[in-house]
């Protein structure tokens, strides 16, 4: 939140009133998925791999993605 506040203040000064907002900044991945109402089919298209164009299943991004699915009670895709 502090970074968003500071970058927003900078953008207001530099870009003539542009502001940066992050309405979901306080939500973790599981809460964000629940609040968003995204359906399983749409979420299954996504991956967050940090090392490949396809989900490697081992990097931090993939592990977080799979853990989010598990926390939501969904089976792996």
Helices and strands as residue ranges (DSSP letters): H 2-14, H 29-36, H 40-43, H 60-71
